[in-house]
Amino acid sequence: MQPRNMSMSGVVDLAAVKAAQEAKAKAEQVRAEAARQGGTGAVSPADLVIDVDEAGFERDVLQRSAEVPVVIDFWAEWCQPCKQLSPVLERLAVEYNGRFLLAKIDVDANQMLMQQFGIQGIPAVFAVVAGQALPLFQGAAGEQQIRETLDQLVAVAEQRFGLTGLTVDPEAEPGGVPTAAPAEGPYDAALNAAAQALDAGDLDGAVRAYQNVLADDPAHPEAKLGLAQAELLRRVQGMDPQKVRQEAAEKPKDAQAQIAAADLDLVGGHVEDAFSRLIDTVQRTAGDDRDAVRRRLLELFEVVGPEDPRVVAARRALARALF
């Protein structure tokens, strides 16, 4: 296992696309299976804080992160700041009532995990969402800062990955984590085919697989997002970034030059730059060129997500530019 940082800023990459789709599908399947069996899949409050070691990391953290954000507290018995931070995290895990799971890892007993996460000092707190590691903070932190960080984490986990957390029942027996096999959804085969195509670098195949889902269900959210991102990645494949950016700098009124540069901006995680570039180009162009820029901007909105605040702001700016 080699963890990597997951940016909350909307950077587009194949691993994030695939992880989001798989996490949403997994979460939906677990909830559907619990409902089918007439249960809630509820856990005890005692199950919200768990001790994790290297042997159980994949099961207890990576696999669970497809159902709920997992916050990892790296600590040691000799660490005095840890003794102040850990009780706060444990209390908040219960207070947040299943919106995240707290995994405690003793670094003295789990040196390999400490090295894999690149931890230089403790306490160190990470989150894992859909198998992706995200650094939250290191060292002492005030409760208000911790709450703000956790609020952002659970919001991103729900909006981007569909993870609504665990159902908590004070009457449930500890250790009552649902283990039933998830039911297959109607589009699992096509979405799995898209994920496999992405893994293989077959962007044409991924596009076709998403289109197959949308042909039957035009509003399917995962397929719409996946198609927009796969098409974006296909467009930038083989581009010479230096040449594209030079041409865009030399030709500020060239719609196609600005569109290509905006695609590169977004793939590189420069979301606001991509949006601003195209809105400025809308103001400089007219006719078919202007419409082409507008359409590409709407496509990029789909890639980032309609609820993202940067998309909301850019939509307003586009409206002002058009009218």
WOMO-V79327 format. One record per residue. N is the residue number from 0. RES is the residue in one letter. SS is DSSP state (alpha for helix, beta for strand, coil for the rest). D_CENTER is the distance of its C-alpha to the mean C-alpha in whole Angstrom. Layout:
n->N res->RES ss->SS d_center->D_CENTER
n->N res->RES ss->SS d_center->D_CENTER
This chain:
n->0 res->M ss->coil d_center->18
n->1 res->Q ss->coil d_center->17
n->2 res->P ss->coil d_center->14
n->3 res->R ss->coil d_center->12
n->4 res->N ss->beta d_center->11
n->5 res->M ss->coil d_center->7
n->6 res->S ss->coil d_center->8
n->7 res->M ss->coil d_center->7
n->8 res->S ss->coil d_center->10
n->9 res->G ss->coil d_center->8
n->10 res->V ss->coil d_center->9
n->11 res->V ss->coil d_center->10
n->12 res->D ss->coil d_center->10
n->13 res->L ss->alpha d_center->11
n->14 res->A ss->alpha d_center->10
n->15 res->A ss->alpha d_center->6
n->16 res->V ss->alpha d_center->8
n->17 res->K ss->alpha d_center->10
n->18 res->A ss->alpha d_center->7
n->19 res->A ss->alpha d_center->6
n->20 res->Q ss->alpha d_center->9
n->21 res->E ss->alpha d_center->11
n->22 res->A ss->alpha d_center->9
n->23 res->K ss->alpha d_center->10
n->24 res->A ss->alpha d_center->13
n->25 res->K ss->alpha d_center->14
n->26 res->A ss->alpha d_center->14
n->27 res->E ss->alpha d_center->16
n->28 res->Q ss->alpha d_center->18
n->29 res->V ss->alpha d_center->19
n->30 res->R ss->alpha d_center->20
n->31 res->A ss->alpha d_center->22
n->32 res->E ss->alpha d_center->24
n->33 res->A ss->alpha d_center->24
n->34 res->A ss->alpha d_center->26
n->35 res->R ss->alpha d_center->28
n->36 res->Q ss->coil d_center->29
n->37 res->G ss->coil d_center->30
n->38 res->G ss->coil d_center->28
n->39 res->T ss->coil d_center->25
n->40 res->G ss->coil d_center->24
n->41 res->A ss->coil d_center->24
n->42 res->V ss->beta d_center->24
n->43 res->S ss->coil d_center->27
n->44 res->P ss->alpha d_center->26
n->45 res->A ss->alpha d_center->27
n->46 res->D ss->alpha d_center->24
n->47 res->L ss->alpha d_center->22
n->48 res->V ss->beta d_center->23
n->49 res->I ss->beta d_center->23
n->50 res->D ss->beta d_center->25
n->51 res->V ss->coil d_center->23
n->52 res->D ss->coil d_center->25
n->53 res->E ss->coil d_center->24
n->54 res->A ss->coil d_center->26
n->55 res->G ss->coil d_center->23
n->56 res->F ss->alpha d_center->20
n->57 res->E ss->alpha d_center->19
n->58 res->R ss->alpha d_center->20
n->59 res->D ss->alpha d_center->19
n->60 res->V ss->alpha d_center->16
n->61 res->L ss->alpha d_center->14
n->62 res->Q ss->alpha d_center->15
n->63 res->R ss->alpha d_center->15
n->64 res->S ss->alpha d_center->11
n->65 res->A ss->alpha d_center->11
n->66 res->E ss->coil d_center->13
n->67 res->V ss->coil d_center->12
n->68 res->P ss->beta d_center->10
n->69 res->V ss->beta d_center->13
n->70 res->V ss->beta d_center->15
n->71 res->I ss->beta d_center->17
n->72 res->D ss->beta d_center->20
n->73 res->F ss->beta d_center->22
n->74 res->W ss->beta d_center->26
n->75 res->A ss->coil d_center->30
n->76 res->E ss->coil d_center->33
n->77 res->W ss->coil d_center->34
n->78 res->C ss->coil d_center->32
n->79 res->Q ss->alpha d_center->33
n->80 res->P ss->alpha d_center->30
n->81 res->C ss->alpha d_center->28
n->82 res->K ss->alpha d_center->31
n->83 res->Q ss->alpha d_center->30
n->84 res->L ss->alpha d_center->26
n->85 res->S ss->alpha d_center->26
n->86 res->P ss->alpha d_center->28
n->87 res->V ss->alpha d_center->26
n->88 res->L ss->alpha d_center->22
n->89 res->E ss->alpha d_center->24
n->90 res->R ss->alpha d_center->26
n->91 res->L ss->alpha d_center->22
n->92 res->A ss->alpha d_center->21
n->93 res->V ss->alpha d_center->24
n->94 res->E ss->alpha d_center->24
n->95 res->Y ss->coil d_center->20
n->96 res->N ss->coil d_center->21
n->97 res->G ss->coil d_center->19
n->98 res->R ss->coil d_center->15
n->99 res->F ss->beta d_center->15
n->100 res->L ss->beta d_center->17
n->101 res->L ss->beta d_center->19
n->102 res->A ss->beta d_center->19
n->103 res->K ss->beta d_center->22
n->104 res->I ss->beta d_center->23
n->105 res->D ss->beta d_center->27
n->106 res->V ss->coil d_center->27
n->107 res->D ss->coil d_center->30
n->108 res->A ss->coil d_center->30
n->109 res->N ss->coil d_center->27
n->110 res->Q ss->alpha d_center->27
n->111 res->M ss->alpha d_center->25
n->112 res->L ss->alpha d_center->22
n->113 res->M ss->alpha d_center->23
n->114 res->Q ss->alpha d_center->24
n->115 res->Q ss->alpha d_center->21
n->116 res->F ss->coil d_center->18
n->117 res->G ss->coil d_center->21
n->118 res->I ss->coil d_center->22
n->119 res->Q ss->coil d_center->25
n->120 res->G ss->coil d_center->26
n->121 res->I ss->coil d_center->26
n->122 res->P ss->coil d_center->25
n->123 res->A ss->beta d_center->21
n->124 res->V ss->beta d_center->18
n->125 res->F ss->beta d_center->15
n->126 res->A ss->beta d_center->12
n->127 res->V ss->beta d_center->10
n->128 res->V ss->beta d_center->7
n->129 res->A ss->coil d_center->7
n->130 res->G ss->coil d_center->10
n->131 res->Q ss->beta d_center->8
n->132 res->A ss->beta d_center->10
n->133 res->L ss->beta d_center->10
n->134 res->P ss->beta d_center->14
n->135 res->L ss->beta d_center->15
n->136 res->F ss->beta d_center->18
n->137 res->Q ss->beta d_center->21
n->138 res->G ss->coil d_center->25
n->139 res->A ss->coil d_center->26
n->140 res->A ss->coil d_center->24
n->141 res->G ss->coil d_center->26
n->142 res->E ss->alpha d_center->25
n->143 res->Q ss->alpha d_center->24
n->144 res->Q ss->alpha d_center->21
n->145 res->I ss->alpha d_center->20
n->146 res->R ss->alpha d_center->20
n->147 res->E ss->alpha d_center->18
n->148 res->T ss->alpha d_center->15
n->149 res->L ss->alpha d_center->15
n->150 res->D ss->alpha d_center->15
n->151 res->Q ss->alpha d_center->12
n->152 res->L ss->alpha d_center->10
n->153 res->V ss->alpha d_center->11
n->154 res->A ss->alpha d_center->10
n->155 res->V ss->alpha d_center->7
n->156 res->A ss->alpha d_center->6
n->157 res->E ss->alpha d_center->9
n->158 res->Q ss->alpha d_center->8
n->159 res->R ss->alpha d_center->5
n->160 res->F ss->alpha d_center->5
n->161 res->G ss->coil d_center->9
n->162 res->L ss->coil d_center->10
n->163 res->T ss->coil d_center->13
n->164 res->G ss->coil d_center->14
n->165 res->L ss->coil d_center->18
n->166 res->T ss->coil d_center->21
n->167 res->V ss->beta d_center->24
n->168 res->D ss->coil d_center->27
n->169 res->P ss->coil d_center->30
n->170 res->E ss->coil d_center->32
n->171 res->A ss->coil d_center->30
n->172 res->E ss->coil d_center->31
n->173 res->P ss->coil d_center->29
n->174 res->G ss->coil d_center->28
n->175 res->G ss->coil d_center->27
n->176 res->V ss->coil d_center->24
n->177 res->P ss->coil d_center->24
n->178 res->T ss->coil d_center->24
n->179 res->A ss->coil d_center->25
n->180 res->A ss->coil d_center->24
n->181 res->P ss->coil d_center->21
n->182 res->A ss->coil d_center->23
n->183 res->E ss->coil d_center->23
n->184 res->G ss->coil d_center->21
n->185 res->P ss->coil d_center->23
n->186 res->Y ss->coil d_center->21
n->187 res->D ss->alpha d_center->19
n->188 res->A ss->alpha d_center->22
n->189 res->A ss->alpha d_center->21
n->190 res->L ss->alpha d_center->17
n->191 res->N ss->alpha d_center->18
n->192 res->A ss->alpha d_center->20
n->193 res->A ss->alpha d_center->18
n->194 res->A ss->alpha d_center->15
n->195 res->Q ss->alpha d_center->19
n->196 res->A ss->alpha d_center->20
n->197 res->L ss->alpha d_center->16
n->198 res->D ss->alpha d_center->17
n->199 res->A ss->coil d_center->21
n->200 res->G ss->coil d_center->20
n->201 res->D ss->coil d_center->22
n->202 res->L ss->alpha d_center->20
n->203 res->D ss->alpha d_center->23
n->204 res->G ss->alpha d_center->23
n->205 res->A ss->alpha d_center->19
n->206 res->V ss->alpha d_center->20
n->207 res->R ss->alpha d_center->23
n->208 res->A ss->alpha d_center->21
n->209 res->Y ss->alpha d_center->19
n->210 res->Q ss->alpha d_center->22
n->211 res->N ss->alpha d_center->24
n->212 res->V ss->alpha d_center->22
n->213 res->L ss->alpha d_center->22
n->214 res->A ss->alpha d_center->26
n->215 res->D ss->alpha d_center->26
n->216 res->D ss->coil d_center->23
n->217 res->P ss->coil d_center->23
n->218 res->A ss->coil d_center->20
n->219 res->H ss->coil d_center->18
n->220 res->P ss->alpha d_center->15
n->221 res->E ss->alpha d_center->13
n->222 res->A ss->alpha d_center->16
n->223 res->K ss->alpha d_center->16
n->224 res->L ss->alpha d_center->12
n->225 res->G ss->alpha d_center->13
n->226 res->L ss->alpha d_center->16
n->227 res->A ss->alpha d_center->16
n->228 res->Q ss->alpha d_center->13
n->229 res->A ss->alpha d_center->16
n->230 res->E ss->alpha d_center->19
n->231 res->L ss->alpha d_center->17
n->232 res->L ss->alpha d_center->17
n->233 res->R ss->alpha d_center->20
n->234 res->R ss->alpha d_center->22
n->235 res->V ss->alpha d_center->21
n->236 res->Q ss->coil d_center->22
n->237 res->G ss->coil d_center->26
n->238 res->M ss->coil d_center->26
n->239 res->D ss->coil d_center->28
n->240 res->P ss->alpha d_center->26
n->241 res->Q ss->alpha d_center->29
n->242 res->K ss->alpha d_center->31
n->243 res->V ss->alpha d_center->28
n->244 res->R ss->alpha d_center->28
n->245 res->Q ss->alpha d_center->32
n->246 res->E ss->alpha d_center->33
n->247 res->A ss->alpha d_center->30
n->248 res->A ss->alpha d_center->32
n->249 res->E ss->alpha d_center->36
n->250 res->K ss->coil d_center->35
n->251 res->P ss->coil d_center->33
n->252 res->K ss->coil d_center->35
n->253 res->D ss->coil d_center->34
n->254 res->A ss->alpha d_center->31
n->255 res->Q ss->alpha d_center->30
n->256 res->A ss->alpha d_center->30
n->257 res->Q ss->alpha d_center->28
n->258 res->I ss->alpha d_center->25
n->259 res->A ss->alpha d_center->25
n->260 res->A ss->alpha d_center->24
n->261 res->A ss->alpha d_center->22
n->262 res->D ss->alpha d_center->20
n->263 res->L ss->alpha d_center->20
n->264 res->D ss->alpha d_center->19
n->265 res->L ss->alpha d_center->16
n->266 res->V ss->alpha d_center->15
n->267 res->G ss->coil d_center->16
n->268 res->G ss->coil d_center->13
n->269 res->H ss->coil d_center->16
n->270 res->V ss->alpha d_center->15
n->271 res->E ss->alpha d_center->18
n->272 res->D ss->alpha d_center->21
n->273 res->A ss->alpha d_center->20
n->274 res->F ss->alpha d_center->20
n->275 res->S ss->alpha d_center->23
n->276 res->R ss->alpha d_center->25
n->277 res->L ss->alpha d_center->25
n->278 res->I ss->alpha d_center->26
n->279 res->D ss->alpha d_center->29
n->280 res->T ss->alpha d_center->30
n->281 res->V ss->alpha d_center->30
n->282 res->Q ss->alpha d_center->33
n->283 res->R ss->alpha d_center->35
n->284 res->T ss->coil d_center->35
n->285 res->A ss->coil d_center->37
n->286 res->G ss->alpha d_center->37
n->287 res->D ss->alpha d_center->35
n->288 res->D ss->alpha d_center->33
n->289 res->R ss->alpha d_center->32
n->290 res->D ss->alpha d_center->31
n->291 res->A ss->alpha d_center->29
n->292 res->V ss->alpha d_center->27
n->293 res->R ss->alpha d_center->26
n->294 res->R ss->alpha d_center->25
n->295 res->R ss->alpha d_center->23
n->296 res->L ss->alpha d_center->22
n->297 res->L ss->alpha d_center->21
n->298 res->E ss->alpha d_center->19
n->299 res->L ss->alpha d_center->17
n->300 res->F ss->alpha d_center->16
n->301 res->E ss->alpha d_center->15
n->302 res->V ss->alpha d_center->12
n->303 res->V ss->alpha d_center->11
n->304 res->G ss->coil d_center->11
n->305 res->P ss->coil d_center->15
n->306 res->E ss->coil d_center->14
n->307 res->D ss->coil d_center->12
n->308 res->P ss->alpha d_center->15
n->309 res->R ss->alpha d_center->16
n->310 res->V ss->alpha d_center->16
n->311 res->V ss->alpha d_center->19
n->312 res->A ss->alpha d_center->21
n->313 res->A ss->alpha d_center->21
n->314 res->R ss->alpha d_center->22
n->315 res->R ss->alpha d_center->25
n->316 res->A ss->alpha d_center->26
n->317 res->L ss->alpha d_center->26
n->318 res->A ss->alpha d_center->28
n->319 res->R ss->alpha d_center->31
n->320 res->A ss->alpha d_center->31
n->321 res->L ss->alpha d_center->32
n->322 res->F ss->coil d_center->34
